[in-house]
Amino acid sequence: MTARAFLQIAPGRRVALNGVEWTVEEVHGQLGRLVLVDGGGNAETRSFRWLINHADLRLLPAAEAPERPAPVSRQPRTLADLTDDQMERAPLRAAHVLEVETGFREGHPARALPGEPRPDYDPDSTTLTQRRYAKAAEMKAMPRLEAVRLGLQHLSFRTLERLSGLAGDSLDPAPQWPSQRHRGGP
């Protein structure tokens, strides 16, 4: 394999072709084409194949490009990103995860619902691993349409392990969900 197999084609990349320096101005990956601009501002559109197979291709060090803006980072996800339907399902899904983590659907013994903790989720008599297996079995036994409606059809032991790191502030149902807010006035 040659070094050309690892050629990274991106805007700002500098190359020399037959001794002439070019800068990749634009990349159109969906078309397999790029736009090269020389020092005099002349632009040429070429294919990736043409560039990679050029007999006198040399990669040049990256040029400082102060005029290029820094990459934009993604905005963090928040509850405001959820649809109304997702907002209705979120506390139900969180309750299942909290029941596994703490033994209580509300996440704490002080907020225990009637009949909690259920025997399979009692933190005094079960381990976290046992509770995860119990919840996975409960989800598997749930009618398929109901599980799909709640978005729980893939809630497995492994998923519960991954979600364990999220337990705490991000799963705490203490924030008022729309269904829990007082609807009688301001």
N, C-alpha and C positions, 0 to 999 in steps of 0.2 A: 504494500500500500504506500502511496506517495503522500507527501505533505498536502497535496491538492485535495485529497479526499476529505481533509478537515478544514477546507476553506470556509470561513464564516463570511457570508455576504450580508452586509447590513449597511444602512445609510451611514456615511462618514468613513467607511473603509477605504483606504488608499491603496492603489495598485499601480505598477508600472507595466506598460505594454509597449514593446518595441522601444523602450527608453523614454516613453512619454508618460508623465504622471497623470493619473485619473483618480477622481473621487467618486464613490458610489453615491449618487444623489437620491435615487428612489429604488425601491425593490418592490416588484409586483409578483409575489410568490405564486399567486393563483394563475398567472400567465407564464411563469418561468422566465420572466424578463427583468432587466434592471436598466437604469439610466446612469450612464457614466458622464462626468463633466471634467474637461481638462482645465488647466490653469488659465486659459483664455476665455473660459465660459462656454465653450462649444460642448453641446450635449449630443450623446449618441445612445440609442436604445439597442441593447444587445440581449441575447439569451444567456441563461446561466451556462448552458452547454458550451456556447462559444467562449465565454470567459474561462471556464475551467479547462478547456482543451487548447487554449491559446499557447502557442509554442514559446513565447517569451513573456510569460506572466511572472511578475515578482511582487510579493506582498511588501508593502511599505509600513513603517511604524505609524500608528494612529496619530492623526493631527489633532492638535487642540482645537476644539470647536466651541468657543464660548457662546456663539449665537444659538446653539442648540439647547433647548430647554431640558432640564433634568427630567428623567422619567417620572411620570405621575404614579403615585402609589394608590392602591385601591382604598376606597372608603370602607371603613369597618362596617360589618353587618349589625343592624340593630332591630329591635322589635318593630320599628316603623316600616321596615322593608317587607313585613309579612302582609299577606292579603287578609281580609276579614275571616275567610274560611280557615286559614292557617292560624290566625289568632285564637279562634275557637278551639282548635285541636292542640295548640301548644301546651296549655296547662294540663290537659289529659295525658299527653306524652311525657311531660315533665314529672307528673305524679307517678307514672310507672317507674321511671328511673329513680326518683327519690325513694319510692317504696323499697327498691332493691338496695339502695345505698344506706338508708336509715331504718327501714322497717315501717315507715309511716309515709302515707301518700302526700302529706303536707310537709314532710321533711324533718319533723321534730316531734318528740313525744308530747310536748306542751300543746301541739295543735292536732292531736290524734283525733281521727274520725271515729264514729261508733264502730266497734268490732276490731279496732286496730290495737296492736299489730296482729295481722292474720298469722296463723301458725307457721306457714312456710316462710314468713318474712320477719318473725320475731327476732330481733337482734340479740336477745338474751339466750336464745336456744339454737340459733343458726349462724353459720359463717356467711361472709359476703359471697363466697363462691357458691354455697348452697342456695342462697337467695337469687343469684344470677341464673343458676340452672332452673330454679323454680319459675322465675319470670319467663325464661325462654320457653319452657314447657307450657306455661299459661298462654303465651302468645301463639304458640303452635296450635294449641287446642281452640283458640278463638275462631269463630266463624270467619272464613276468608274475606267476605265482603266487609265485615265490621273492621277487621284488621287493616284492610286496604283503606277504608274510609278514615281511620284514625292515623294512617301512615305507620302502623306498627308491624306490618307483615314481614319486615326484615329485622325485627328486634331480636337478635340472637345473643347467646352468651358472649361472643366476641364483641358484638356491638356494645353490649353493656359494659364490658371491660374498657373499651375506648371512651365511652361516655363518662366513665368513672372520673376521669381527669377533669371533666367539666362540672362536676358536682360542686355545689357551693353557690357563689353569687350568681353564676349564669343560669343555674337551674332552680334557684330559690323562688318559689311561687309567691313570696311576700309582695312583689310588685303587683298592683291591682290590674288584673286582666280585664278586658272589656266586659266579660260576662259577670264579673264580680263587682263592678262599680254600681253605685247607687243610681237607679234610673229615675227616681222620683223628683229630681230637681237639680239645681246647679251643684 
